[in-house]
């Protein structure tokens, strides 16, 4: 009789646990990981991102984006400024952004924001990118380091008294010796590393690379990535019955604390 009672108690415990898991599964359908939005050509805007007017439970407020005229997806990166989002890569945890001052098929357009060079409030991090320095010189410079911006950017004297200046860009890191006499670095932009190759052909190619944009890495904490789910190391397990058994196996196989807890329960029951 006693053994039957213990066996029945064990099954009651298991059934209660599975029923509880089913209830958690239903509640999990309303969490922020299941929201999807779109803006212009960018579809499937999902966790951790959200749009400003999405329901409050959607996404993570730190990754709030805005949609201008239902066409342009915008991310605000203070103190640098606003950038247009070109793509979101959920596999690589990156978003590709471009400066709003740049215009397609208009190489005379220039970036208007000074780019972020470090982490932005520990939310975004600038990925591998190549700096593009805009340089103004009082005299013409003949150097393999500099790319002439003419005819895209022409700097003419506004008066007979003002001296004519010359405009160049330098792609890559700037050393002290890279600035020639009479030259000064006036502005800075960022381009992806693999899009900066072959830049010395023309300024038009550099402008095209800038128009493609640069990457920002986002890295939510593990508990945010696995929001309302079980987590073992960097793997998430949904609140479903199959998810529970996968999570259970991961802990038993990894000799985690859950295996000890289950051993105690099944041993004493």
C-alpha positions as CSV (number, residue, x, y, z in Angstrom):
1,X,0.0,0.0,0.0
2,X,2.8,2.4,0.9
3,X,4.7,1.7,-2.3
4,X,1.5,2.3,-4.4
5,X,0.9,5.6,-2.6
6,X,4.5,6.7,-3.3
7,X,4.2,5.7,-7.0
8,X,0.9,7.6,-7.3
9,X,2.4,10.6,-5.6
10,X,5.2,10.6,-8.1
11,X,2.9,10.6,-11.1
12,X,0.7,13.3,-9.5
13,X,3.8,15.5,-9.2
14,X,4.8,14.9,-12.8
15,X,1.3,15.6,-14.1
16,X,1.0,18.8,-12.0
17,X,4.4,19.9,-13.4
18,X,3.3,19.4,-17.0
19,X,0.0,21.1,-16.5
20,X,1.8,24.0,-15.0
21,X,4.1,24.1,-18.0
22,X,1.2,24.2,-20.3
23,X,-0.3,27.2,-18.5
24,X,3.1,29.0,-18.8
25,X,3.1,28.2,-22.5
26,X,-0.2,30.0,-22.9
27,X,1.0,33.0,-21.0
28,X,4.3,33.1,-22.9
29,X,2.3,33.8,-26.1
30,X,1.8,37.4,-24.9
31,X,5.4,38.2,-24.2
32,X,7.5,40.7,-26.2
33,X,9.3,38.0,-28.2
34,X,6.2,37.3,-30.4
35,X,5.7,40.8,-31.7
36,X,6.5,41.5,-35.3
37,X,6.4,44.9,-37.1
38,X,7.5,46.3,-40.4
39,X,8.7,49.7,-41.9
40,X,9.2,50.3,-45.6
41,X,11.5,47.6,-47.0
42,X,12.4,46.2,-43.6
43,X,10.0,43.4,-42.5
44,X,10.0,41.1,-39.5
45,X,11.1,43.8,-37.0
46,X,11.1,41.6,-33.9
47,X,12.6,41.1,-30.5
48,X,14.6,42.8,-29.1
49,X,13.6,45.6,-31.4
50,X,10.3,47.4,-31.3
51,X,8.7,50.5,-33.0
52,X,7.6,53.5,-31.0
53,X,3.9,52.9,-31.4
54,X,4.0,49.1,-30.8
55,X,2.2,47.7,-27.7
56,X,4.1,48.2,-24.5
57,X,4.8,44.5,-24.0
58,X,6.6,44.3,-27.4
59,X,10.4,44.1,-27.6
60,X,12.8,45.9,-25.3
61,X,12.4,49.6,-24.8
62,X,16.2,50.1,-25.1
63,X,15.9,48.9,-28.7
64,X,13.1,51.2,-29.8
65,X,13.1,52.3,-33.4
66,X,10.9,54.8,-35.2
67,X,9.3,54.6,-38.6
68,X,9.2,57.9,-40.6
69,X,6.3,58.1,-43.1
70,X,6.0,54.3,-43.0
71,X,9.1,54.3,-45.3
72,X,12.3,54.9,-43.4
73,X,13.4,53.0,-40.3
74,X,15.3,55.2,-37.9
75,X,17.5,54.5,-34.9
76,X,18.5,57.4,-32.6
77,X,22.1,57.2,-31.3
78,X,22.7,60.2,-29.0
79,X,24.8,62.2,-29.0
80,X,25.7,61.3,-32.6
81,X,22.2,61.7,-34.0
82,X,19.7,59.7,-36.0
83,X,20.6,57.1,-38.6
84,X,18.6,55.3,-41.2
85,X,18.5,51.5,-40.7
86,X,19.3,49.6,-43.9
87,X,19.1,46.0,-42.6
88,X,18.8,43.9,-39.4
89,X,20.8,40.7,-39.1
90,X,19.4,38.7,-36.2
91,X,21.9,35.9,-36.8
92,X,25.0,38.1,-36.5
93,X,23.3,40.5,-34.0
94,X,24.0,43.5,-36.2
95,X,22.0,46.4,-37.7
96,X,23.4,48.3,-40.7
97,X,22.9,52.1,-40.6
98,X,23.7,55.0,-42.9
99,X,24.0,58.7,-42.2
100,X,20.9,60.6,-43.2
101,X,23.0,63.4,-44.9
102,X,24.1,61.0,-47.6
103,X,22.0,60.8,-50.8
104,X,22.0,58.1,-53.4
105,X,23.3,59.1,-56.8
106,X,24.5,62.4,-55.3
107,X,28.2,62.3,-54.5
108,X,28.2,65.9,-53.4
109,X,26.1,64.9,-50.4
110,X,28.0,64.5,-47.1
111,X,27.4,62.8,-43.8
112,X,25.9,65.2,-41.3
113,X,26.5,63.3,-38.1
114,X,29.9,62.7,-36.4
115,X,29.8,58.9,-36.1
116,X,29.8,57.1,-32.8
117,X,33.2,55.7,-32.1
118,X,32.6,53.7,-28.9
119,X,29.6,51.9,-27.3
120,X,26.3,53.8,-27.2
121,X,25.0,53.5,-23.7
122,X,26.1,49.8,-23.7
123,X,23.2,49.1,-26.1
124,X,25.0,49.3,-29.4
125,X,28.7,48.8,-30.2
126,X,30.4,50.0,-33.4
127,X,31.5,46.9,-35.3
128,X,34.6,46.6,-37.5
129,X,34.6,49.6,-39.8
130,X,36.9,51.8,-41.7
131,X,37.2,55.5,-41.0
132,X,36.9,58.0,-43.8
133,X,38.5,61.3,-43.1
134,X,37.4,64.5,-45.0
135,X,40.5,66.7,-45.4
136,X,40.8,70.4,-46.5
137,X,44.1,71.7,-47.8
138,X,45.2,75.2,-48.7
139,X,47.4,73.8,-51.5
140,X,47.0,70.9,-54.0
141,X,48.3,67.6,-52.6
142,X,49.6,64.8,-54.8
143,X,49.7,61.8,-52.6
144,X,48.6,58.1,-52.8
145,X,47.0,58.5,-49.4
146,X,44.5,61.1,-50.5
147,X,41.6,60.8,-52.9
148,X,40.5,64.0,-54.7
149,X,36.8,64.6,-54.1
150,X,36.4,66.7,-57.3
151,X,34.1,67.0,-59.1
152,X,31.7,65.8,-56.4
153,X,33.0,68.3,-53.8
154,X,34.3,71.6,-55.0
155,X,35.4,74.2,-52.5
156,X,35.5,77.6,-54.1
157,X,36.5,80.9,-52.5
158,X,33.5,83.0,-51.6
159,X,35.5,86.2,-52.3
160,X,38.6,87.4,-54.0
161,X,40.2,87.8,-50.5
162,X,39.5,84.3,-49.4
163,X,42.1,81.7,-50.5
164,X,40.9,78.7,-52.5
165,X,41.0,75.4,-50.7
166,X,41.2,71.8,-51.9
167,X,39.1,68.8,-50.7
168,X,40.3,65.2,-50.2
169,X,39.4,62.1,-48.3
170,X,41.7,59.5,-46.7
171,X,40.4,56.0,-46.1
172,X,41.8,54.2,-43.0
173,X,43.4,55.2,-39.8
174,X,45.1,58.6,-39.6
175,X,48.6,59.0,-38.4
176,X,50.2,62.3,-37.5
177,X,52.5,62.2,-40.5
178,X,49.5,61.6,-42.8
179,X,48.4,65.3,-42.6
180,X,50.4,67.4,-45.0
181,X,51.3,71.0,-44.3
182,X,48.4,73.3,-44.8
183,X,45.9,70.4,-44.5
184,X,43.4,69.7,-41.7
185,X,40.9,66.9,-41.0
186,X,37.5,68.5,-41.1
187,X,35.1,65.5,-40.7
188,X,34.9,61.8,-40.2
189,X,32.6,59.1,-41.5
190,X,32.5,55.2,-41.2
191,X,32.3,52.5,-43.9
192,X,32.3,48.7,-43.7
193,X,35.8,47.2,-44.0
194,X,35.0,45.0,-47.0
195,X,33.4,47.9,-48.8
196,X,36.5,50.1,-48.5
197,X,38.7,48.0,-50.7
198,X,39.5,49.6,-54.1
199,X,38.7,53.0,-52.7
200,X,41.6,54.7,-54.5
201,X,39.8,54.5,-57.8
202,X,37.5,57.5,-57.2
203,X,35.6,59.4,-54.6
204,X,32.4,58.1,-56.2
205,X,33.3,54.6,-55.1
206,X,34.0,55.8,-51.5
207,X,30.6,57.6,-51.5
208,X,28.9,54.4,-52.6
209,X,30.6,52.6,-49.7
210,X,29.4,55.3,-47.3
211,X,25.9,54.9,-48.7
212,X,26.0,51.2,-48.0
213,X,26.5,52.1,-44.3
214,X,28.3,50.5,-41.3
215,X,27.3,47.9,-38.7
216,X,26.3,48.3,-35.1
217,X,26.4,45.3,-32.9
218,X,23.6,44.8,-30.4
219,X,24.0,42.3,-27.6
220,X,21.1,41.8,-25.2
221,X,21.9,40.0,-22.0
222,X,21.2,36.3,-22.0
223,X,18.2,36.7,-19.7
224,X,16.7,39.2,-22.3
225,X,17.5,36.9,-25.2
226,X,15.8,34.0,-23.3
227,X,13.0,36.2,-21.9
228,X,10.2,34.0,-20.4
229,X,12.2,30.9,-21.3
230,X,14.5,28.5,-19.6
231,X,18.2,29.1,-20.2
232,X,21.2,26.8,-20.0
233,X,24.4,28.6,-20.8
234,X,23.6,30.4,-24.1
235,X,20.8,28.2,-25.2
236,X,17.1,29.0,-24.8
237,X,14.4,26.5,-24.2
238,X,10.7,27.5,-24.7
239,X,8.1,27.0,-22.0
240,X,6.6,24.0,-23.8
241,X,6.5,20.3,-22.8
242,X,9.2,19.4,-25.5
243,X,11.2,22.4,-24.4
244,X,11.1,21.3,-20.8
245,X,12.5,17.9,-21.6
246,X,15.2,19.4,-23.8
247,X,16.1,21.7,-20.9
248,X,15.9,18.8,-18.5
249,X,18.3,16.7,-20.6
250,X,20.7,19.7,-21.0
251,X,20.9,20.0,-17.2
252,X,21.3,16.3,-16.6
253,X,23.9,15.9,-19.3
254,X,25.7,18.9,-18.1
255,X,25.4,17.8,-14.5
256,X,23.7,21.0,-13.5
257,X,21.9,21.7,-10.2
258,X,18.6,20.7,-11.7
259,X,19.8,17.1,-12.1
260,X,20.5,17.0,-8.3
261,X,17.0,18.5,-7.6
262,X,15.3,15.9,-9.8
263,X,17.4,13.1,-8.2
264,X,16.3,14.1,-4.8
265,X,12.6,14.2,-5.8
266,X,12.5,10.9,-7.5
267,X,14.6,9.3,-4.8
268,X,12.4,10.3,-2.0
269,X,9.1,9.8,-3.8
